[in-house]
Amino acid sequence: MAKTAIIIGASRGLGLGLAKALSSRGWQVTATSRGEAPDLAAAIAASGGSITPATVDIDSDDSIAALDGALGSARFDLVFVNAGVMGPAHGSVAQVTPAEMGALLHTNAVAPIRVANRLRGRIADGGTLAFMSSILGSVGGNTGGGYDLYRASKAALNTLTRGFVATVLKDKPISVLTLHPGWVRTAMGGPTASLSVEESVAGLVEVIEANTAPGHLYLDYSGASIPW
Ligand SMILES: NC(=O)c1ccc[n+]([C@@H]2O[C@H](COP(=O)([O-])OP(=O)(O)OC[C@H]3O[C@@H](n4cnc5c(N)ncnc54)[C@H](OP(=O)(O)O)[C@@H]3O)[C@@H](O)[C@H]2O)c1
C-alpha cells in the first residue's frame, strides 16, 4: 500500500516541492494551502490523483480544527509541518514591534506545534512527524548572528518541539525530525541561494525515509546532524 503524507504549507516553495517529490516516489500526499495556490493546483492536476488538496491557515485555531474535521479518518506515515515566514525584512531587535514579533513567533513556533498536536493521533506507529526548522535555529551553532528575529523564531520552534516530544509524544513510537533544507531558491531563500527546490527536497525525502526509528533528531537535507 502507498505511504501517506500530509504537507502543511504546500502552496509553493519547499512544501510544494516536497509534495511533488513524495508523489513521484509513490506516496499518496495531502497538500495544504491557505488561499489561491495555482502552482499547487497544477501539480495536483498533473499527479494522477496522488496529490490531493486540503486547506489550513496555521495561524488560526479554527482553521486547524476545520482541517482536522475535513481529514475524516485519514492516517499518515508522515506529517510534515513546513509552513513558515521570514518576519520583518529589517530583522532588527531594535526596530521590531511587539505585534511583529508576536506574529513571527506565532507562525514559526507556536502554530506548528498546535498543528502537530491536533494531527498527532493520525500519525501511524513507525511514522514520522517533521518540522521545517532551519540551521539558523541552532543556538549552539550561532556564532555569526544575522537574521536574529528569524533565528529566534526557529530556535523557539526547536525548543517547543523538544518540550512537545518530551511530554505529549513521550510514549508514541514515531520519529520526530527537526529539519534544515539547506539554503534554497524560493521566495524566502531568494534567487542567489545555493540549492534548487528539487535538490533540497530530494535530500529531505531521503533523510525522512532513512530515519524512521523513534527519537528526535535535528538534521540537514544531507542527513548531517546540527547542534541544538
Ligand atoms: N528557503 C530557504 O533557504 C529555507 C532555509 C531554511 C528553512 N526554510 C524554511 O522552509 C519552510 C518553507 O520555506 P520556503 O523557502 O519554501 O518559503 P516560501 O516559498 O515563502 O513558502 C512558505 C510557505 O509557507 C506557507 N505559509 C506561511 N504562513 C502560513 C500560514 N499561516 N498558514 C499556512 N501556510 C503558511 C506559505 O503559504 P502561502 O503561499 O499561503 O503564503 C508557503 O506555502 C519555512 O518554514 C522556512 O522557514 C527555508
The ligand as a Gaussian input file, in Angstrom:
#p B3LYP/6-31G(d) Opt

LIG

0 1
 N       14.348000      28.698000       1.514000
 C       15.303000      28.502000       2.413000
 O       16.501000      28.710000       2.123000
 C       14.956000      27.987000       3.786000
 C       16.012000      27.697000       4.659000
 C       15.739000      27.206000       5.938000
 C       14.429000      26.998000       6.315000
 N       13.400000      27.302000       5.465000
 C       12.041000      27.036000       5.923000
 O       11.367000      26.228000       4.980000
 C        9.954000      26.453000       5.052000
 C        9.416000      26.738000       3.659000
 O       10.063000      27.909000       3.180000
 P       10.181000      28.298000       1.633000
 O       11.575000      28.673000       1.416000
 O        9.521000      27.276000       0.788000
 O        9.334000      29.665000       1.676000
 P        8.125000      30.219000       0.802000
 O        8.317000      29.938000      -0.637000
 O        7.959000      31.625000       1.282000
 O        6.874000      29.307000       1.283000
 C        6.346000      29.440000       2.568000
 C        5.157000      28.516000       2.665000
 O        4.600000      28.622000       3.989000
 C        3.203000      28.891000       3.840000
 N        2.693000      29.627000       4.994000
 C        3.194000      30.730000       5.569000
 N        2.422000      31.124000       6.599000
 C        1.381000      30.240000       6.657000
 C        0.243000      30.105000       7.480000
 N       -0.037000      30.986000       8.460000
 N       -0.592000      29.076000       7.276000
 C       -0.355000      28.183000       6.290000
 N        0.715000      28.260000       5.440000
 C        1.559000      29.288000       5.642000
 C        3.090000      29.687000       2.557000
 O        1.766000      29.726000       2.103000
 P        1.174000      30.988000       1.227000
 O        1.513000      30.686000      -0.216000
 O       -0.274000      30.969000       1.518000
 O        1.857000      32.229000       1.722000
 C        4.037000      28.876000       1.679000
 O        3.419000      27.690000       1.235000
 C        9.761000      27.594000       6.041000
 O        9.421000      27.080000       7.314000
 C       11.144000      28.249000       6.091000
 O       11.371000      28.929000       7.300000
 C       13.640000      27.785000       4.218000

